[in-house]
Amino acid sequence: MSLPFASRLDNVETSAIRELFKLLGKPGIISFAGGFPDSAMFDVEGLREASQKALAEEPGAALQYCARSSPLSSRARACRAWSRNS
């Protein structure tokens, strides 16, 4: 199904960022840019454990998006977890 868009969008070029991410997704490309870490480096089990704990203890705060910094207790827990795994 084709959606009709305003004709002014006919000549819109793709985003440079989108093109960069296509390149970064190719095998063998090593990027030192922020925001696109090597997924092999993710501590999946640690993130799973931390998110389960956060959702169990503070579900509303864990899912809330806001400009404020996180409560000290959350930051302290994050610091402890990172220092344990370092």
C-alpha positions in Angstrom: 0.0 0.0 0.0 1.4 3.3 -1.0 0.8 6.3 1.2 0.4 9.8 -0.4 2.9 12.4 0.8 3.2 16.0 0.1 5.1 16.7 -3.2 7.6 18.8 -1.3 9.0 15.4 0.0 9.8 14.1 -3.4 13.3 15.6 -3.4 14.2 14.9 0.2 17.6 13.2 0.4 18.3 10.5 2.9 19.8 11.4 6.2 23.7 11.4 6.4 23.3 9.7 9.8 21.1 7.0 8.3 23.7 6.4 5.6 26.5 6.3 8.2 24.6 3.7 10.3 24.2 1.5 7.2 28.0 1.6 6.7 28.7 0.9 10.4 26.5 -2.2 10.3 28.7 -3.9 7.7 31.0 -6.7 9.0 34.6 -5.7 9.5 33.8 -2.0 10.1 35.2 -0.8 13.5 33.7 2.5 14.6 35.1 4.7 17.3 32.0 6.9 17.1 29.9 7.2 20.2 26.5 5.7 20.2 27.3 2.6 18.1 29.2 0.2 20.4 30.1 -3.4 19.4 27.1 -5.4 20.4 29.4 -8.3 21.4 30.5 -6.1 24.3 27.0 -5.8 25.8 26.7 -7.4 29.2 23.3 -8.9 28.3 22.9 -10.9 31.5 23.9 -8.0 33.7 21.5 -5.7 31.9 18.7 -8.3 32.1 19.4 -8.7 35.9 19.5 -4.9 36.4 16.3 -4.2 34.5 14.4 -7.0 36.2 15.5 -5.6 39.6 14.6 -2.1 38.6 11.2 -3.2 37.3 10.5 -5.2 40.5 11.6 -2.4 42.9 10.7 0.8 41.1 8.6 0.1 38.0 7.3 3.6 37.6 10.7 5.2 37.9 12.3 2.6 35.8 10.0 3.3 32.8 9.8 7.1 33.2 11.6 9.3 30.8 12.5 12.7 32.1 15.2 15.4 32.0 16.0 15.0 35.7 19.0 13.0 36.9 18.2 9.7 38.4 17.7 9.3 42.1 20.9 8.8 44.1 19.9 5.3 45.0 19.7 4.3 41.4 23.1 5.9 40.6 24.7 4.2 43.6 23.4 0.8 42.5 24.7 1.4 39.0 28.1 2.3 40.3 28.2 -0.7 42.5 27.2 -3.0 39.6 29.8 -1.5 37.3 32.6 -1.6 39.9 31.8 -5.3 40.6 32.1 -6.2 36.9 35.2 -4.1 36.2 
